[in-house]
Amino acid sequence: MCTRILYETGTGTYVTGRSMDWNDLQMDTYCWIFPRVMKRDGGVGADSITWTSKYGSLIFSAYNLVTSDGVNEAEMAGNLLYLAEADYGDAKTSGKPTISVGALLQYLLDNYGSVAEAVEGIRSDPVTVIAANAPNGRPVSVHFSLSDATGDSAVLEYIGGKLQIHHDREYRVMTNSPIYDQQLAINAYWDLIGGKNFLPGTISAADRFVRASYALKSSPRFKDRRAAVAAVLSQMRSIGVPPGRAIPTSLTSRRRCGEPLSTTMQNVTTSTP
């Protein structure tokens, strides 16, 4: 359970905010700086895709294995969030090079300098993503967001073994389940009700999506960089999950167990055209 927003400042720059909600306080998170011209592979054996990084990047890792958040030197940012419905397909029948789910965001940061470029490069679905479990046993079942210095935004989801791309500057909020087009439909309903009248208040992904959308639309566009970052952090904290909070049974699914979780990390990335 996580949340990502894309905030526009009063000077036309952008700040991406992200909260990490997880059931393991020992995520072994590290910050890495990677150079350009770094030789890489997909990390899943002989059929792994190989590449040489075009851009350097600064990233956060989960369990010191997975690139969960990052920004490259072209100021394209990316985030990885949980999605119970993710289905990457069958690598045995795809005939395509493979890549670990934990390496896909790094692949995008290494190779593309803008959201539009990344969307064009990944649109043909050139790799098969290989699923994995985190060290705590939970599946790395995720979707991905991209943003850049122009305010462009995209959400990438693997549903039923197929890559689905949602690409639009207006896609500035992302949480978890349900899949993104359903999230947009739920949010459209709450837009009609109006946030000044009533907002849903649980920690469910759908409720956080609605509250984050309302807060983002309501927030002033600060020109001062520090005020802009503070505004994003404030919005992230408003949908945070206190330590030890259990997901209510009504909000769980077959792949989202009801064990305690909490907001373990929040970060912001600023991008300047």
C-alpha positions as CSV (number, residue, x, y, z in Angstrom):
1,M,0.0,0.0,0.0
2,C,1.7,3.2,-1.2
3,T,0.8,6.6,-2.7
4,R,2.5,8.8,-5.3
5,I,1.5,12.3,-6.4
6,L,2.9,14.7,-9.0
7,Y,2.7,18.4,-7.9
8,E,3.2,21.4,-10.1
9,T,4.9,24.4,-8.5
10,G,4.2,28.1,-9.2
11,T,7.3,28.3,-11.4
12,G,6.4,25.5,-13.7
13,T,8.6,22.9,-12.1
14,Y,7.4,19.6,-10.7
15,V,7.8,17.6,-7.4
16,T,7.0,13.9,-7.2
17,G,6.1,12.7,-3.8
18,R,5.9,9.1,-2.7
19,S,5.0,7.2,0.5
20,M,6.0,3.6,1.0
21,D,3.5,1.6,3.1
22,W,4.7,-2.0,3.8
23,N,4.4,-4.7,6.5
24,D,8.2,-4.9,7.2
25,L,10.0,-2.2,9.0
26,Q,13.3,-3.9,8.2
27,M,13.3,-3.2,4.4
28,D,17.1,-2.6,4.3
29,T,16.6,0.6,2.2
30,Y,19.7,2.1,0.7
31,C,20.4,5.1,-1.5
32,W,22.5,4.4,-4.6
33,I,24.2,6.6,-7.2
34,F,24.8,4.8,-10.5
35,P,26.9,6.2,-13.3
36,R,26.1,6.2,-17.0
37,V,27.7,3.6,-19.2
38,M,27.1,0.9,-16.6
39,K,26.7,-2.6,-18.0
40,R,23.4,-4.3,-16.8
41,D,21.3,-7.4,-17.2
42,G,17.8,-8.4,-16.2
43,G,19.1,-10.6,-13.3
44,V,17.1,-13.7,-14.1
45,G,19.6,-16.0,-15.9
46,A,20.7,-16.8,-19.4
47,D,17.6,-15.2,-21.1
48,S,18.0,-11.9,-19.3
49,I,18.0,-8.7,-21.4
50,T,21.3,-6.8,-21.3
51,W,21.9,-3.1,-21.7
52,T,24.4,-0.3,-21.0
53,S,23.0,2.6,-19.1
54,K,22.6,5.8,-21.1
55,Y,21.9,7.9,-18.0
56,G,23.2,8.0,-14.5
57,S,20.7,7.8,-11.7
58,L,20.1,8.2,-8.0
59,I,17.8,5.5,-6.6
60,F,16.3,4.0,-3.4
61,S,16.4,0.3,-3.1
62,A,14.1,-2.0,-1.1
63,Y,15.8,-4.9,0.6
64,N,18.9,-3.6,-1.2
65,L,17.6,-5.6,-4.2
66,V,14.8,-3.8,-5.9
67,T,14.9,-0.3,-7.4
68,S,11.7,1.1,-5.8
69,D,12.2,4.9,-6.5
70,G,14.7,6.9,-8.5
71,V,15.5,9.8,-10.8
72,N,18.0,9.9,-13.7
73,E,20.2,12.8,-14.8
74,A,17.6,13.8,-17.5
75,E,15.3,14.3,-14.5
76,M,12.9,11.5,-15.3
77,A,11.6,10.0,-12.0
78,G,10.1,6.6,-11.4
79,N,8.3,4.8,-8.6
80,L,7.2,1.2,-7.9
81,L,4.0,0.7,-6.0
82,Y,2.2,-2.5,-4.9
83,L,-0.6,-3.8,-7.1
84,A,-2.3,-7.1,-6.2
85,E,-3.7,-7.6,-9.6
86,A,-0.4,-7.5,-11.4
87,D,0.2,-10.5,-13.8
88,Y,3.4,-10.4,-15.9
89,G,2.6,-13.4,-18.1
90,D,4.4,-16.6,-18.8
91,A,8.0,-16.3,-19.7
92,K,8.1,-19.8,-21.1
93,T,5.8,-18.9,-24.0
94,S,6.7,-15.3,-24.6
95,G,9.9,-15.8,-26.5
96,K,11.2,-12.4,-25.3
97,P,14.2,-11.5,-23.2
98,T,13.5,-11.5,-19.5
99,I,13.9,-9.0,-16.6
100,S,13.3,-9.3,-12.9
101,V,10.4,-7.2,-11.7
102,G,12.9,-5.6,-9.3
103,A,15.1,-4.4,-12.2
104,L,12.4,-3.0,-14.6
105,L,12.3,0.5,-13.1
106,Q,16.1,0.7,-13.2
107,Y,15.9,-0.4,-16.9
108,L,13.6,2.6,-17.6
109,L,15.8,5.1,-15.7
110,D,18.9,3.8,-17.4
111,N,17.6,4.0,-20.9
112,Y,15.1,6.9,-21.3
113,G,15.2,10.6,-20.7
114,S,11.5,11.5,-20.7
115,V,8.2,9.9,-20.0
116,A,7.2,10.1,-23.7
117,E,10.5,8.4,-24.7
118,A,10.0,5.7,-22.1
119,V,6.4,5.1,-23.2
120,E,7.5,4.8,-26.8
121,G,10.3,2.4,-25.9
122,I,8.3,0.1,-23.7
123,R,5.0,0.2,-25.7
124,S,6.0,-2.8,-27.8
125,D,6.3,-4.8,-24.5
126,P,9.9,-5.8,-25.4
127,V,10.6,-7.9,-22.3
128,T,8.9,-10.5,-20.1
129,V,8.9,-9.5,-16.5
130,I,9.7,-12.3,-14.0
131,A,7.9,-12.2,-10.7
132,A,9.6,-12.7,-7.4
133,N,8.9,-12.7,-3.7
134,A,10.3,-10.2,-1.2
135,P,12.5,-11.5,1.6
136,N,9.5,-11.3,3.9
137,G,7.6,-13.7,1.6
138,R,5.2,-11.3,0.1
139,P,5.0,-11.1,-3.7
140,V,6.6,-8.3,-5.6
141,S,3.3,-7.6,-7.3
142,V,3.6,-4.0,-8.5
143,H,2.9,-1.3,-11.0
144,F,5.1,1.6,-12.0
145,S,4.8,5.4,-12.4
146,L,7.0,7.8,-14.4
147,S,7.2,11.6,-14.3
148,D,9.6,14.1,-15.8
149,A,10.6,17.8,-15.8
150,T,7.8,18.8,-18.2
151,G,5.1,17.4,-16.0
152,D,4.4,14.4,-18.2
153,S,3.2,11.3,-16.4
154,A,2.5,7.6,-17.1
155,V,1.4,4.6,-15.2
156,L,2.5,1.1,-16.4
157,E,0.6,-2.0,-15.3
158,Y,0.8,-5.7,-16.3
159,I,-2.7,-7.1,-16.3
160,G,-3.4,-10.6,-17.6
161,G,0.1,-10.9,-19.0
162,K,-0.2,-7.7,-21.1
163,L,1.4,-4.3,-20.6
164,Q,-1.2,-1.5,-20.1
165,I,0.0,2.1,-20.4
166,H,-1.9,5.1,-19.0
167,H,-0.1,8.2,-20.4
168,D,-1.4,11.6,-19.6
169,R,-0.2,14.7,-17.8
170,E,-3.4,14.6,-15.7
171,Y,-2.5,11.2,-14.2
172,R,-0.9,12.8,-11.1
173,V,-2.1,10.4,-8.4
174,M,-1.4,6.7,-8.0
175,T,-2.0,4.3,-5.2
176,N,-2.6,0.5,-5.4
177,S,-5.7,-1.6,-6.1
178,P,-7.9,-1.7,-8.1
179,I,-6.3,-1.3,-11.5
180,Y,-5.7,2.2,-12.7
181,D,-8.7,2.7,-15.0
182,Q,-11.0,1.6,-12.2
183,Q,-9.3,4.0,-9.8
184,L,-10.0,6.8,-12.2
185,A,-13.7,5.8,-12.4
186,I,-13.9,5.8,-8.6
187,N,-12.3,9.2,-8.3
188,A,-14.6,10.6,-10.9
189,Y,-17.6,9.6,-8.7
190,W,-16.1,11.4,-5.7
191,D,-15.3,14.5,-7.8
192,L,-19.1,14.8,-8.4
193,I,-19.7,14.6,-4.6
194,G,-17.1,17.3,-3.9
195,G,-14.3,17.1,-1.3
196,K,-15.7,20.0,0.7
197,N,-18.8,17.9,1.4
198,F,-17.3,14.5,2.2
199,L,-14.2,12.4,1.6
200,P,-13.7,8.7,2.2
201,G,-11.4,8.1,5.2
202,T,-10.0,4.6,5.4
203,I,-6.5,3.5,4.6
204,S,-7.7,1.6,1.5
205,A,-5.9,2.4,-1.8
206,A,-9.1,3.7,-3.4
207,D,-9.8,6.0,-0.4
208,R,-6.2,7.3,-0.4
209,F,-6.4,7.9,-4.1
210,V,-9.5,10.1,-3.6
211,R,-8.0,12.1,-0.7
212,A,-4.7,12.6,-2.4
213,S,-6.4,13.8,-5.6
214,Y,-8.5,16.3,-3.6
215,A,-5.5,17.6,-1.6
216,L,-3.4,17.9,-4.8
217,K,-6.1,19.9,-6.6
218,S,-6.7,22.1,-3.5
219,S,-3.0,22.9,-2.8
220,P,-1.6,26.3,-3.8
221,R,1.2,26.2,-6.4
222,F,4.0,27.6,-4.3
223,K,6.9,29.4,-6.1
224,D,9.3,28.9,-3.2
225,R,11.0,25.6,-3.7
226,R,11.1,24.8,0.1
227,A,7.4,25.6,0.4
228,A,6.6,23.4,-2.6
229,V,8.5,20.5,-1.1
230,A,6.8,21.1,2.3
231,A,3.4,21.1,0.5
232,V,4.1,17.7,-1.0
233,L,5.4,16.2,2.2
234,S,2.3,17.5,4.0
235,Q,0.0,15.8,1.5
236,M,2.0,12.6,1.8
237,R,1.7,12.6,5.6
238,S,-2.1,13.2,5.4
239,I,-2.5,9.7,3.9
240,G,0.2,8.0,5.9
241,V,-0.5,4.8,7.8
242,P,0.4,4.7,11.5
243,P,2.9,2.0,12.7
244,G,1.3,-1.4,13.3
245,R,-2.0,-0.5,11.6
246,A,-3.7,-3.7,10.3
247,I,-5.5,-3.6,6.9
248,P,-9.2,-4.2,7.8
249,T,-10.5,-7.6,6.6
250,S,-13.0,-5.8,4.3
251,L,-10.0,-4.2,2.5
252,T,-8.0,-7.4,1.9
253,S,-8.0,-9.7,-1.0
254,R,-6.6,-13.1,-1.9
255,R,-3.1,-11.5,-2.3
256,R,-3.3,-8.7,0.2
257,C,-3.1,-10.2,3.6
258,G,-4.5,-8.4,6.7
259,E,-1.2,-8.2,8.7
260,P,0.0,-5.0,10.3
261,L,1.7,-2.4,8.0
262,S,2.8,1.2,8.3
263,T,4.3,4.0,6.3
264,T,8.0,3.2,6.3
265,M,9.4,5.9,4.1
266,Q,8.4,9.1,2.3
267,N,10.5,10.9,-0.4
268,V,10.2,13.7,-2.9
269,T,11.9,14.3,-6.2
270,T,12.1,17.7,-7.8
271,S,12.4,18.1,-11.6
272,T,13.3,21.4,-13.4
273,P,12.8,21.9,-17.2
